[in-house]
Amino acid sequence: MNDKTTLSNEYYIKKALLLARKGAGRVSPNPMVGALVVKDNTILGAGYHRYYGGDHAEIDAIRDAKGKTEKATLYVTLEPCCHHEKKTPPCTEAILESKFSKVVIGTLDPNPLVAGKAIKIFRQHNIETKVGVLENECHKLNEAYWKYISSRIPFVTLKYAQSLDGRIATASGSSQWISSPPSQKLAHRLRAINDGILVGINTVLLDNPELTTRLVKGKNPLRIVLDSKLKIPLGANVLKEQNVAPTLIATTAQADRTKLAELKTAGVEVLVVREDKNGGISLPDLLGILGERNIASLLVEGGATTITSFLQAGLADKVIVIMAPKIIGRGIEAIGDLNTIDIKQALTLSPMRAYRSGPDIVIEAGFVKK
């Protein structure tokens, strides 16, 4: 394939990726997908997966092309589905009926129901098929889907704001606000694109957060509180507005039965989870339950005990650290003891991305699994 064709493929897949991102926070547990119908270097149709249960990107683009698909090229960021879902028929059928001469795909779909099967269908019908264009970018876009579809547990992102010297609060527990208004807006944007948001009971008792999406437009994630003994006050902000932002309290058999009944009466779901060896909530068990409920992405906002627990258990996939240009001195560390004796035991992060958010520096990185 000549360089001109390669550049053309990348150009249109890049445009399709921009379309796909519009579905962020709306399509889970499905992936974000964008598609273009192109003929003679002209875009005839554009589409993306807009919301869960809605038409897939390919169907959206074909409809937008208004019947001008014969001998055209379909560019799509993820391999089209070839199986019947609950609400949508196989996209491969519509693609074949549209008489495309070529299909260019960003990356294969890891779903075992697809996983290369659509490619075989197209080639069996003599449709030229190219796979692996901007593959890393297409994979990165759906990193949560990739984890969820292969493991059936959520993609876990740890997010916290800290001072330059690594403190998330002063010694007295004061933490509002370490980060700047632009970074607070970023935090709400992260809430909008994740299926669930999780904190520990100490965060609820100290900060009384709402854990809703308010500073940007977007949905509210499922609010999850780790509370092994049900210490949560019935008047806590996280228990309010259950009709617009439901809350799940994860507890253990140690929970006070009277409190449990009161929470259920108030319309709050309480989930009794198996205890870990320390008497806390078994995080692997909880993630398994959340996965069964189609929670494909989970934002963990702390505090230090909860963040440390996820790191100790090796359950974090990504970290987003907001570093404010402040020095606190003695205070609460962002991360507790990980029993790191030798530097070779330190958790490794890659690839790393750093950018400005107002006066703050934001670092995003994935964990290298050992």
NORTALIN-V882340 format. One record per helix or strand of 3 or more residues. SS is the DSSP state (H for helix, E for strand). FROM is the first residue (numbers start at 0). TO is the last residue. If there is no record, write none. Layout:
BEGIN
SS	FROM	TO
SS	FROM	TO
END
This chain:
BEGIN
H	2	22
E	33	38
E	41	47
H	56	63
E	72	77
H	90	96
E	101	106
H	116	123
E	127	130
H	134	140
H	142	150
E	154	162
E	166	169
H	180	192
E	195	199
H	200	206
E	221	225
H	236	238
E	246	250
H	256	264
E	268	271
H	282	291
E	296	301
H	303	311
E	317	323
E	330	332
H	342	344
E	348	356
E	359	366
END
